[in-house]
Each structure stands twice: as C-alpha cells, then as structure tokens.
C-alpha cells in the first residue's frame, strides 16, 4: 500500500501538473491536524524531486471555507511588493475581509498584474478550510496564470482511493457531461429523500473539474471529478433535505426552504441546523444558492468527507454562499457544499423541451 500512496503523490507532479524543472511550487496547510501537516510535508518532499523551488507554509485556521488566507501566504505566493502596494492603497484588509468595492477590486487586480512575474507557478492548497472561493486563488489563476490544486478536508487515505483513479478516462467523462449541461437553460432536480429544486442556468457556464491541471491558469480539486456551475442568483426555488453534514451523517434530517435563490427557513432538531441558521444570519449572502455540482469520479466512495463525497459518480451537491470565483455574483467568506444521493436531474432547454441527465443516481449517456 505504501507504493500506491507514493505513486499517487508522484503523479500529483507528473500527471496532474506535468511540472517543469523551472517552475516554483508552494505547498501550504493550516494548523487543523497533525495528519494534514504530515501529508503536506510528504507532498512538499516529493516536489523537491522535480524542482528546487519548493516552499512550505503552515498557518492558523481561518475558521470557514472561502475565507481569505493570512498575509504570510500572500507574501509567499505574490511577493512583498504586491502586499506593500495593496496596503499603501488601503485595500488589503477589505480585500481579505471580502468587503471590497468594485473600484478597489479593480485597483487590486492592477497591482497583482503589475507584479505577476514574481508570483508562484504551482500551488498545492492543503488547508482544512478551502481557499477555492477566494480572491487569493482567483488572482493567482486568472491574472498570474498559476496552476492550483485545492485540497480542503483532505485525508491521507484518499491517496489510495479517489486519487487512485484513471485520470484520463475520468477527465473525458467529466468534459462530456459539462458539454451536455451547457446546452441547458434551466435545471430541475428531485431525490428520493424529498429534495426538489429548480433554477436557471442561463448565461452560466458549467465547468469540468478533471484534476488535469496542466494548462496555465487551471485549477482543480484533488481528488477531482465533478461538473459544476453557479445557478443564476434569485432563480432557485424548492426544498433541500440534508441528511449529511460535510463530515458526518446527521441523526435527523434538516429541511431548508429556498425561495428566489435564498435559504429562507431551516428546520431541524440537529445541532447542525443551529450552525446553518447562525451562518445564514451573519450575512444574507451566506444563504445564497451558490453551486450545483455533479460527481464524476468512479473511485470516490466516502460519504463522510465532502471533498471526496461530492465527487462520487452520479451524486449531486448544492452549495450555499460564495460563487464569485466561478461565474456568480455573490462574494462572501463562506462556501459550503451538501451531498444528495440518487438524484434525478432534468435539463430544460430554451424551447421548453426536457432531457433527463441522471436517473436515480445513474448518469445517462451524455
């Protein structure tokens, strides 16, 4: 089994990134667990077999997915010049707090662009709390054209499970499903547990998370395997029956009522229902229906770790909160996905015709 794990770590650099000797790498994690730190250090060590320019950084936990990472990581990833100018313009703090206005955001983008040659080439993001839906990640991939592997909630055993997939076949399947979904105007979903929701996809592009991070500016989860997009804000209506929290099965289901794109009511006796009510009350943007994702990884199987769970072939996941980093209009330091099993998913076209994409968890031929 050691060989399987070692081969998978090697393939992060050889297959997922196809790294060049001249490229620079940052591997970072937070202080969430010793296991996560050990895994990050293993990946850092392996990187040194491919390039001399490998850095490792560990920082205090941010406390939520989508929160911007600390200053130390900005310094490592972009350069001191970037942070210095952002501070001089008094936009670094509002940028990290996600309370920045459009004009200041444009100014930040100009500064990042000015010094983009100083930025890192490859990022392996192993923090427990996700950095995918952050300005930090968006600036690196969209402006600096870095390649970015986001691995929140990662566990070492994933290296011999969902990460041990045939990357080529899985990528082909994922791209094909994304192309099919992109023909749709609306999406309608039902699951056996009573979940039912529909929303508009008009003008939004479904993206394929394949784990192949070889193109400039590419980013992906590892383990990978999903098609995802941001539903049009204000268009989602229905009910979501949550049976799973991100890392555990709930003792009793939580029912969330969605009206005009927002979670307006949370019912449930679970302690986790209280967490959701608190989050939704902190900022109205947190209650936004942010994402629909479809799992495409045939090696993913664990229902108790959302990073892998959301990749399980034939499942869907729906997220609340931030979608600004993948085509949406909502920016908030919160993004959380929830899994739904055995869904039936219909695509609805502009002419009103329907097509079933998934039937009770089985993906029909795209």
C-alpha positions as semicolon CSV with decimal commas, in nm:
position;residue;x (nm);y (nm);z (nm)
1;X;0,000;0,000;0,000
2;X;0,296;0,231;0,060
3;X;0,380;0,205;-0,311
4;X;0,024;0,306;-0,406
5;X;0,042;0,615;-0,184
6;X;0,390;0,708;-0,309
7;X;0,287;0,662;-0,673
8;X;-0,020;0,880;-0,620
9;X;0,190;1,159;-0,464
10;X;0,440;1,132;-0,751
11;X;0,153;1,155;-1,000
12;X;0,039;1,486;-0,849
13;X;0,354;1,635;-1,004
14;X;0,390;1,404;-1,308
15;X;0,027;1,363;-1,421
16;X;-0,189;1,629;-1,256
17;X;0,058;1,917;-1,302
18;X;0,317;1,786;-1,551
19;X;0,561;2,009;-1,368
20;X;0,873;2,158;-1,529
21;X;1,207;2,189;-1,351
22;X;1,200;2,567;-1,384
23;X;0,864;2,606;-1,205
24;X;0,812;2,720;-0,847
25;X;0,577;2,547;-0,601
26;X;0,404;2,640;-0,275
27;X;0,253;2,368;-0,059
28;X;0,051;2,510;0,228
29;X;-0,170;2,386;0,507
30;X;-0,332;2,515;0,825
31;X;-0,291;2,401;1,183
32;X;-0,607;2,191;1,178
33;X;-0,449;1,849;1,232
34;X;-0,113;1,675;1,256
35;X;-0,219;1,429;0,986
36;X;-0,282;1,711;0,739
37;X;0,057;1,863;0,820
38;X;0,231;1,529;0,768
39;X;0,060;1,480;0,431
40;X;0,155;1,833;0,324
41;X;0,517;1,766;0,419
42;X;0,519;1,438;0,222
43;X;0,393;1,622;-0,085
44;X;0,648;1,901;-0,029
45;X;0,931;1,646;-0,003
46;X;0,824;1,476;-0,326
47;X;0,814;1,811;-0,504
48;X;1,186;1,856;-0,440
49;X;1,248;1,562;-0,675
50;X;1,103;1,772;-0,958
51;X;1,217;2,129;-0,885
52;X;1,444;2,310;-0,642
53;X;1,190;2,588;-0,598
54;X;0,953;2,436;-0,342
55;X;0,821;2,625;-0,038
56;X;0,608;2,503;0,254
57;X;0,387;2,718;0,475
58;X;0,156;2,646;0,768
59;X;-0,082;2,899;0,924
60;X;-0,360;2,931;1,182
61;X;-0,701;2,804;1,071
62;X;-0,930;3,066;0,916
63;X;-1,248;2,905;1,051
64;X;-1,454;2,884;0,733
65;X;-1,439;2,774;0,370
66;X;-1,400;3,070;0,135
67;X;-1,222;3,292;0,390
68;X;-0,909;3,462;0,256
69;X;-0,577;3,316;0,380
70;X;-0,341;3,519;0,601
71;X;-0,086;3,779;0,493
72;X;0,207;3,537;0,518
73;X;0,067;3,331;0,234
74;X;0,003;3,635;0,014
75;X;0,367;3,732;0,066
76;X;0,487;3,385;-0,040
77;X;0,254;3,350;-0,336
78;X;0,263;3,700;-0,486
79;X;0,561;3,892;-0,340
80;X;0,630;4,163;-0,084
81;X;0,578;4,430;-0,349
82;X;0,217;4,322;-0,404
83;X;0,128;4,326;-0,034
84;X;0,313;4,654;0,018
85;X;0,116;4,829;-0,260
86;X;-0,218;4,679;-0,155
87;X;-0,156;4,813;0,196
88;X;-0,044;5,152;0,067
89;X;-0,372;5,181;-0,124
90;X;-0,557;5,070;0,194
91;X;-0,729;4,784;0,013
92;X;-0,551;4,481;0,157
93;X;-0,775;4,449;0,464
94;X;-1,110;4,498;0,284
95;X;-0,984;4,258;0,016
96;X;-0,914;3,988;0,273
97;X;-1,240;4,061;0,459
98;X;-1,436;4,033;0,132
99;X;-1,580;4,378;0,193
100;X;-1,413;4,545;-0,101
101;X;-1,596;4,766;-0,353
102;X;-1,567;4,721;-0,731
103;X;-1,333;5,015;-0,784
104;X;-1,090;4,893;-0,517
105;X;-1,110;4,538;-0,653
106;X;-1,008;4,670;-0,996
107;X;-0,717;4,853;-0,832
108;X;-0,609;4,531;-0,658
109;X;-0,619;4,345;-0,988
110;X;-0,394;4,611;-1,149
111;X;-0,138;4,570;-0,869
112;X;-0,140;4,190;-0,899
113;X;-0,097;4,219;-1,278
114;X;0,193;4,462;-1,237
115;X;0,396;4,208;-1,037
116;X;0,259;3,882;-1,183
117;X;0,604;3,767;-1,294
118;X;0,703;3,742;-0,926
119;X;0,419;3,503;-0,840
120;X;0,436;3,128;-0,782
121;X;0,371;2,884;-1,070
122;X;0,208;2,592;-0,885
123;X;0,002;2,582;-0,564
124;X;-0,092;2,275;-0,361
125;X;-0,355;2,402;-0,117
126;X;-0,387;2,152;0,167
127;X;-0,553;2,373;0,427
128;X;-0,853;2,217;0,601
129;X;-1,062;2,521;0,512
130;X;-1,099;2,570;0,137
131;X;-0,929;2,854;-0,049
132;X;-1,100;2,779;-0,381
133;X;-1,360;3,053;-0,348
134;X;-1,119;3,333;-0,258
135;X;-0,965;3,637;-0,425
136;X;-0,628;3,481;-0,338
137;X;-0,696;3,182;-0,563
138;X;-0,873;3,384;-0,832
139;X;-0,585;3,634;-0,863
140;X;-0,330;3,353;-0,886
141;X;-0,510;3,156;-1,157
142;X;-0,684;3,429;-1,358
143;X;-0,419;3,703;-1,350
144;X;-0,089;3,529;-1,271
145;X;-0,185;3,210;-1,461
146;X;-0,065;2,985;-1,178
147;X;-0,194;2,627;-1,160
148;X;-0,381;2,546;-0,841
149;X;-0,477;2,220;-0,666
150;X;-0,734;2,284;-0,394
151;X;-0,747;2,000;-0,138
152;X;-0,959;2,110;0,162
153;X;-1,060;1,845;0,419
154;X;-0,800;1,616;0,263
155;X;-0,714;1,287;0,434
156;X;-0,417;1,067;0,358
157;X;-0,636;0,764;0,282
158;X;-0,773;0,948;-0,022
159;X;-0,433;0,886;-0,183
160;X;-0,524;0,518;-0,222
161;X;-0,893;0,578;-0,300
162;X;-1,037;0,866;-0,503
163;X;-0,689;0,992;-0,601
164;X;-0,600;0,650;-0,744
165;X;-0,828;0,700;-1,045
166;X;-0,768;0,670;-1,418
167;X;-0,726;1,044;-1,470
168;X;-0,761;1,029;-1,848
169;X;-1,091;0,836;-1,853
170;X;-1,238;1,040;-1,571
171;X;-1,143;1,367;-1,742
172;X;-1,307;1,254;-2,066
173;X;-1,630;1,162;-1,885
174;X;-1,636;1,493;-1,697
175;X;-1,578;1,708;-2,004
176;X;-1,853;1,526;-2,192
177;X;-2,108;1,587;-1,914
178;X;-2,010;1,955;-1,893
179;X;-2,069;1,995;-2,267
180;X;-2,414;1,836;-2,233
181;X;-2,516;2,055;-1,939
182;X;-2,404;2,368;-2,121
183;X;-2,685;2,319;-2,372
184;X;-2,946;2,361;-2,097
185;X;-3,133;2,676;-1,997
186;X;-3,276;2,551;-1,666
187;X;-3,217;2,255;-1,434
188;X;-3,470;2,062;-1,226
189;X;-3,375;1,813;-0,952
190;X;-3,556;1,557;-0,736
191;X;-3,415;1,299;-0,494
192;X;-3,575;1,006;-0,307
193;X;-3,544;1,189;0,029
194;X;-3,786;1,464;-0,078
195;X;-3,543;1,722;-0,209
196;X;-3,680;1,917;-0,504
197;X;-3,534;2,232;-0,653
198;X;-3,509;2,410;-0,987
199;X;-3,316;2,712;-1,110
200;X;-3,192;2,895;-1,416
201;X;-2,856;2,826;-1,577
202;X;-2,897;3,095;-1,842
203;X;-2,566;3,266;-1,922
204;X;-2,369;3,048;-1,680
205;X;-2,105;2,804;-1,799
206;X;-2,067;2,460;-1,644
207;X;-1,703;2,378;-1,579
208;X;-1,524;2,044;-1,564
209;X;-1,309;1,970;-1,259
210;X;-1,089;1,695;-1,403
211;X;-0,775;1,701;-1,189
212;X;-0,567;1,769;-1,501
213;X;-0,400;2,099;-1,408
214;X;-0,154;2,136;-1,694
215;X;-0,287;2,449;-1,868
216;X;-0,184;2,796;-1,749
217;X;-0,441;2,932;-1,503
218;X;-0,605;2,594;-1,445
219;X;-0,735;2,499;-1,103
220;X;-0,898;2,185;-0,970
221;X;-0,982;1,995;-0,658
222;X;-0,774;1,689;-0,577
223;X;-0,932;1,442;-0,561
224;X;-1,121;1,570;-0,864
225;X;-1,423;1,463;-1,062
226;X;-1,717;1,700;-1,093
227;X;-1,906;1,928;-1,325
228;X;-2,021;2,250;-1,156
229;X;-2,173;2,590;-1,221
230;X;-2,326;2,886;-1,039
231;X;-2,707;2,895;-1,078
232;X;-2,842;3,239;-1,167
233;X;-2,897;3,432;-0,843
234;X;-3,260;3,473;-0,740
235;X;-3,390;3,184;-0,953
236;X;-3,367;2,880;-0,723
237;X;-3,689;2,757;-0,561
238;X;-3,766;2,438;-0,372
239;X;-3,668;2,236;-0,064
240;X;-3,341;2,073;0,030
241;X;-3,342;1,778;0,270
242;X;-2,995;1,746;0,422
243;X;-2,905;1,401;0,552
244;X;-2,531;1,463;0,562
245;X;-2,317;1,740;0,707
246;X;-1,977;1,783;0,535
247;X;-1,806;1,521;0,754
248;X;-2,084;1,316;0,916
249;X;-2,431;1,168;0,872
250;X;-2,697;1,365;1,056
251;X;-2,907;1,185;1,317
252;X;-3,216;1,350;1,176
253;X;-3,272;1,539;0,851
254;X;-3,262;1,917;0,816
255;X;-3,514;2,081;0,582
256;X;-3,416;2,404;0,409
257;X;-3,674;2,606;0,219
258;X;-3,537;2,802;-0,076
259;X;-3,720;3,097;-0,230
260;X;-3,589;3,321;-0,505
261;X;-3,235;3,191;-0,469
262;X;-3,210;3,224;-0,090
263;X;-3,247;2,980;0,202
264;X;-3,535;3,140;0,394
265;X;-3,605;2,872;0,656
266;X;-3,405;2,599;0,830
267;X;-3,596;2,330;1,021
268;X;-3,436;2,052;1,222
269;X;-3,354;1,936;1,573
270;X;-2,990;1,871;1,490
271;X;-2,722;2,096;1,639
272;X;-2,602;2,146;1,283
273;X;-2,930;2,322;1,199
274;X;-2,829;2,586;1,453
275;X;-2,493;2,627;1,281
276;X;-2,668;2,692;0,949
277;X;-2,915;2,940;1,100
278;X;-2,620;3,126;1,255
279;X;-2,426;3,135;0,928
280;X;-2,727;3,249;0,726
281;X;-2,798;3,526;0,975
282;X;-2,437;3,654;0,984
283;X;-2,455;3,775;0,625
284;X;-2,752;3,740;0,387
285;X;-2,510;3,638;0,111
286;X;-2,430;3,319;0,303
287;X;-2,781;3,188;0,230
288;X;-2,734;3,219;-0,147
289;X;-2,773;2,905;-0,359
290;X;-2,420;2,919;-0,496
291;X;-2,347;2,599;-0,685
292;X;-2,474;2,282;-0,842
293;X;-2,215;2,008;-0,885
294;X;-2,234;1,658;-1,034
295;X;-1,990;1,386;-0,926
296;X;-1,793;1,201;-1,197
297;X;-1,521;1,004;-1,011
298;X;-1,581;0,627;-1,013
299;X;-1,317;0,572;-0,742
300;X;-1,475;0,816;-0,496
301;X;-1,693;0,640;-0,237
302;X;-1,674;0,800;0,109
303;X;-1,994;0,977;0,220
304;X;-1,837;1,140;0,528
305;X;-1,581;1,377;0,373
306;X;-1,731;1,636;0,140
307;X;-1,411;1,679;-0,065
308;X;-1,443;1,316;-0,179
309;X;-1,819;1,280;-0,129
310;X;-1,907;1,547;-0,385
311;X;-1,702;1,358;-0,648
312;X;-1,895;1,028;-0,614
313;X;-2,019;0,926;-0,957
314;X;-2,390;1,003;-1,001
315;X;-2,436;1,222;-0,693
316;X;-2,509;1,593;-0,689
317;X;-2,407;1,858;-0,441
318;X;-2,553;2,200;-0,378
319;X;-2,362;2,479;-0,205
320;X;-2,456;2,795;-0,018
321;X;-2,262;3,121;-0,009
322;X;-1,987;3,249;-0,237
323;X;-1,989;3,187;-0,610
324;X;-1,789;3,490;-0,726
325;X;-1,487;3,281;-0,822
326;X;-1,666;3,066;-1,082
327;X;-1,911;3,287;-1,264
328;X;-2,154;3,406;-0,996
329;X;-2,215;3,748;-0,843
330;X;-2,208;3,673;-0,469
331;X;-1,894;3,739;-0,265
332;X;-1,885;3,628;0,098
333;X;-1,633;3,445;0,323
334;X;-1,849;3,132;0,329
335;X;-1,898;2,843;0,086
336;X;-2,032;2,507;0,196
337;X;-2,143;2,207;-0,013
338;X;-2,402;1,941;0,075
339;X;-2,439;1,600;-0,088
340;X;-2,756;1,439;-0,230
341;X;-2,769;1,074;-0,330
342;X;-2,963;0,902;-0,612
343;X;-3,079;1,227;-0,773
344;X;-3,285;1,257;-1,087
345;X;-3,176;1,559;-1,288
346;X;-3,354;1,710;-1,587
347;X;-3,214;1,968;-1,824
348;X;-3,471;2,207;-1,966
349;X;-3,394;2,379;-2,296
350;X;-3,497;2,724;-2,419
351;X;-3,777;2,570;-2,628
352;X;-3,921;2,403;-2,317
353;X;-3,809;2,051;-2,403
354;X;-3,670;1,832;-2,122
355;X;-3,391;1,579;-2,114
356;X;-3,305;1,352;-1,824
357;X;-2,933;1,365;-1,747
358;X;-2,932;1,150;-1,430
359;X;-3,192;0,889;-1,335
360;X;-3,184;0,796;-0,964
361;X;-2,807;0,835;-0,948
362;X;-2,725;0,677;-1,283
363;X;-2,579;0,918;-1,539
364;X;-2,739;0,867;-1,878
365;X;-2,511;0,876;-2,179
366;X;-2,409;1,237;-2,240
